[in-house]
């Protein structure tokens, strides 16, 4: 038996051991529940991978791969729950705060898992007798599920990074290994489906990436739970954090829309069906660049959130710290005014800003010195005030 044949067996055995030890050595808490949830979903996925990698009957293999895809989506949801519950203070409030993303994910998972077992044309299997390998050829609907899964895992990685950044140095040392393990396993799932989306399918042996990530997850969990003591972290919430979370949530919704676009393109005919995956990727990259590089769109979103959802207009502490740091780093004295203007525009979400001086002699006159977001004409740079 070759080493790669033993890898899925090792992953299942090690995950069983890690799950049992975690339940035995850790006190019951939301963090323990989140860890056991990830390990349980990983165990189901590892068992599915083990069966799929050893099945030779094509009909049974078709059913097994559908089960693997369903297990991957459920595992990604478990990773997201882990990311918002593990080592955080007041986990119940964290769970309730993420109610909308959890609802969207739940509906998406229900849709895709149902389609895995009802759509007979979700993918095709092609046996290659010369190399004793089996190729999976995907459809846009399966690519949509891949986009959705990657979106969940990227949002989970972001949430785990927030937990780590919010912790002090001692807490970071105690919580980083489970976070690293979950991140590595998530990356293995992302790699599998990124390859499936880019190449419109993959070789069955590519699923061996998942047991590799799972063995790393088990190793980091065992080290952390047996040798270290985890601490709960109070998550630092700022307006920038909330605004970025909303952008990421919109990005996840965009991935679901892209999956629907791919499915629609396939229904337009065989030519569009062949081009659907590439067109979906191009549209997705274009939308990503437009949304995340547009300062105006970002300011309008932040302004909408500030007006309709925040009780206070500004995050005064964050704004003051950012302002003082920007002034300290501005360098030359002539750079202070442009720096102040840029920071003022960021705080007030203004589209444009002007700085001017007033001369009293011979008559009150406004001289526009600097502008941001607009370019005044020569007449607009010098304005005389009416008396009184």
Secondary structure as the mmCIF struct_conf table of DSSP 4:
data_model
#
loop_
_struct_conf.conf_type_id
_struct_conf.id
_struct_conf.beg_label_comp_id
_struct_conf.beg_label_asym_id
_struct_conf.beg_label_seq_id
_struct_conf.end_label_comp_id
_struct_conf.end_label_asym_id
_struct_conf.end_label_seq_id
HELX_RH_AL_P HELX_RH_AL_P1 UNK A 3 UNK A 25
BEND BEND1 UNK A 26 UNK A 26
HELX_LH_PP_P HELX_LH_PP_P1 UNK A 27 UNK A 27
BEND BEND2 UNK A 28 UNK A 29
HELX_RH_AL_P HELX_RH_AL_P2 UNK A 30 UNK A 54
HELX_RH_AL_P HELX_RH_AL_P3 UNK A 58 UNK A 85
TURN_TY1_P TURN_TY1_P1 UNK A 86 UNK A 87
STRN STRN1 UNK A 88 UNK A 88
BEND BEND3 UNK A 89 UNK A 90
HELX_RH_AL_P HELX_RH_AL_P4 UNK A 91 UNK A 97
TURN_TY1_P TURN_TY1_P2 UNK A 98 UNK A 98
HELX_RH_AL_P HELX_RH_AL_P5 UNK A 99 UNK A 118
TURN_TY1_P TURN_TY1_P3 UNK A 120 UNK A 121
BEND BEND4 UNK A 122 UNK A 122
STRN STRN2 UNK A 123 UNK A 128
TURN_TY1_P TURN_TY1_P4 UNK A 129 UNK A 132
STRN STRN3 UNK A 133 UNK A 138
HELX_RH_AL_P HELX_RH_AL_P6 UNK A 140 UNK A 166
BEND BEND5 UNK A 167 UNK A 167
HELX_RH_AL_P HELX_RH_AL_P7 UNK A 169 UNK A 199
TURN_TY1_P TURN_TY1_P5 UNK A 200 UNK A 200
STRN STRN4 UNK A 201 UNK A 203
HELX_RH_3T_P HELX_RH_3T_P1 UNK A 204 UNK A 207
HELX_RH_AL_P HELX_RH_AL_P8 UNK A 208 UNK A 227
STRN STRN5 UNK A 233 UNK A 233
HELX_RH_AL_P HELX_RH_AL_P9 UNK A 239 UNK A 267
TURN_TY1_P TURN_TY1_P6 UNK A 268 UNK A 268
HELX_RH_AL_P HELX_RH_AL_P10 UNK A 270 UNK A 293
HELX_RH_AL_P HELX_RH_AL_P11 UNK A 295 UNK A 308
TURN_TY1_P TURN_TY1_P7 UNK A 309 UNK A 309
BEND BEND6 UNK A 311 UNK A 313
HELX_RH_AL_P HELX_RH_AL_P12 UNK A 316 UNK A 328
TURN_TY1_P TURN_TY1_P8 UNK A 329 UNK A 329
BEND BEND7 UNK A 332 UNK A 332
TURN_TY1_P TURN_TY1_P9 UNK A 333 UNK A 333
HELX_RH_AL_P HELX_RH_AL_P13 UNK A 334 UNK A 348
TURN_TY1_P TURN_TY1_P10 UNK A 349 UNK A 349
BEND BEND8 UNK A 351 UNK A 351
STRN STRN6 UNK A 353 UNK A 359
BEND BEND9 UNK A 361 UNK A 363
STRN STRN7 UNK A 365 UNK A 372
BEND BEND10 UNK A 373 UNK A 374
TURN_TY1_P TURN_TY1_P11 UNK A 378 UNK A 381
STRN STRN8 UNK A 382 UNK A 384
HELX_LH_PP_P HELX_LH_PP_P2 UNK A 385 UNK A 387
#
